[in-house]
């Protein structure tokens, strides 16, 4: 009769539960922090969104954020700006060094 130990299985289940618990806690904290930041930024700045003439800009708004040390990303962003305008988008190009906005918050807000 072979004696099998359940220790490896118990250790694996315990590690999985601990990982799940820590991951859930981290997600909760990040979501709470994001909500607090978005609430604070909503209170500070309420900018009315520009209304677009859909006959001129059927694609809507397009914001391009770039960061560049050599200028390659800037020239690519400008190429995208020209292409976007040719295809019906109202394009706004922003250098990340020249903005004091919470870009992550803006991107998340645009996705919703």
C-alpha positions as CSV (number, residue, x, y, z in Angstrom):
1,X,0.0,0.0,0.0
2,X,1.4,3.4,-1.1
3,X,1.2,6.3,1.3
4,X,0.6,9.5,-0.7
5,X,1.0,12.9,0.9
6,X,-1.6,15.6,0.3
7,X,0.8,18.3,1.2
8,X,1.8,19.4,-2.4
9,X,-1.9,19.7,-3.3
10,X,-2.8,21.6,-0.1
11,X,0.2,23.9,-0.6
12,X,-0.8,24.6,-4.2
13,X,-4.4,25.4,-3.2
14,X,-3.2,27.6,-0.4
15,X,-0.8,29.5,-2.7
16,X,-3.7,29.9,-5.3
17,X,-6.0,31.3,-2.6
18,X,-3.4,33.7,-1.3
19,X,-2.7,34.9,-4.9
20,X,-6.4,35.4,-5.5
21,X,-6.8,37.3,-2.2
22,X,-3.8,39.6,-2.8
23,X,-4.9,40.2,-6.5
24,X,-8.4,41.1,-5.4
25,X,-7.1,43.4,-2.7
26,X,-4.8,45.2,-5.1
27,X,-7.5,45.6,-7.7
28,X,-9.8,47.0,-5.1
29,X,-7.2,49.6,-3.9
30,X,-6.4,50.6,-7.5
31,X,-10.0,51.0,-8.4
32,X,-10.6,53.1,-5.3
33,X,-7.6,55.3,-6.0
34,X,-8.7,55.8,-9.6
35,X,-12.2,56.7,-8.5
36,X,-10.8,59.3,-6.0
37,X,-8.6,60.8,-8.7
38,X,-11.3,61.0,-11.3
39,X,-13.7,62.6,-8.7
40,X,-11.0,65.1,-7.8
41,X,-10.3,66.0,-11.4
42,X,-14.0,66.3,-12.2
43,X,-14.4,68.8,-9.4
44,X,-11.3,70.8,-10.4
45,X,-11.9,71.2,-14.1
46,X,-15.2,70.9,-16.0
47,X,-14.5,71.7,-19.7
48,X,-17.5,71.5,-22.0
49,X,-16.8,69.3,-24.9
50,X,-16.6,71.0,-28.2
51,X,-19.5,70.2,-30.5
52,X,-18.5,69.1,-33.9
53,X,-20.2,69.5,-37.2
54,X,-20.6,65.9,-38.3
55,X,-20.6,66.9,-41.9
56,X,-17.1,68.3,-41.6
57,X,-15.8,65.8,-39.0
58,X,-17.8,62.5,-39.3
59,X,-15.1,60.6,-37.4
60,X,-15.4,62.8,-34.3
61,X,-12.5,63.7,-31.9
62,X,-9.1,62.1,-32.0
63,X,-6.4,63.0,-29.4
64,X,-2.9,61.8,-30.1
65,X,-0.4,61.9,-27.1
66,X,3.2,61.5,-27.9
67,X,6.5,61.5,-26.1
68,X,9.7,61.9,-28.0
69,X,13.4,62.5,-27.4
70,X,14.6,62.3,-30.9
71,X,11.6,63.7,-32.7
72,X,10.5,60.5,-34.4
73,X,7.3,60.1,-32.3
74,X,6.5,63.8,-32.9
75,X,6.8,63.5,-36.7
76,X,4.7,60.3,-36.6
77,X,2.1,62.1,-34.6
78,X,2.0,64.9,-37.1
79,X,1.6,62.3,-39.9
80,X,-1.3,60.8,-38.0
81,X,-2.8,64.3,-37.6
82,X,-2.7,64.9,-41.4
83,X,-4.1,61.4,-42.1
84,X,-6.8,61.8,-39.5
85,X,-8.0,65.1,-40.8
86,X,-8.1,63.7,-44.3
87,X,-10.3,60.9,-43.0
88,X,-12.8,63.1,-41.2
89,X,-11.4,63.3,-37.6
90,X,-10.9,66.5,-35.5
91,X,-7.4,65.8,-34.4
92,X,-5.5,67.3,-31.5
93,X,-1.8,66.4,-31.0
94,X,-0.3,66.8,-27.5
95,X,3.3,66.5,-26.3
96,X,3.3,64.7,-23.0
97,X,6.0,67.1,-21.7
98,X,3.8,70.1,-22.4
99,X,0.7,68.9,-20.6
100,X,-0.1,68.9,-16.9
101,X,-3.2,66.8,-17.4
102,X,-3.7,63.3,-16.0
103,X,-3.4,61.6,-19.4
104,X,-4.3,58.2,-18.0
105,X,-7.6,59.6,-16.6
106,X,-8.4,61.3,-19.9
107,X,-7.8,58.1,-21.8
108,X,-10.0,56.1,-19.4
109,X,-12.7,58.7,-19.6
110,X,-12.6,58.6,-23.4
111,X,-13.0,54.8,-23.4
112,X,-16.2,55.0,-21.4
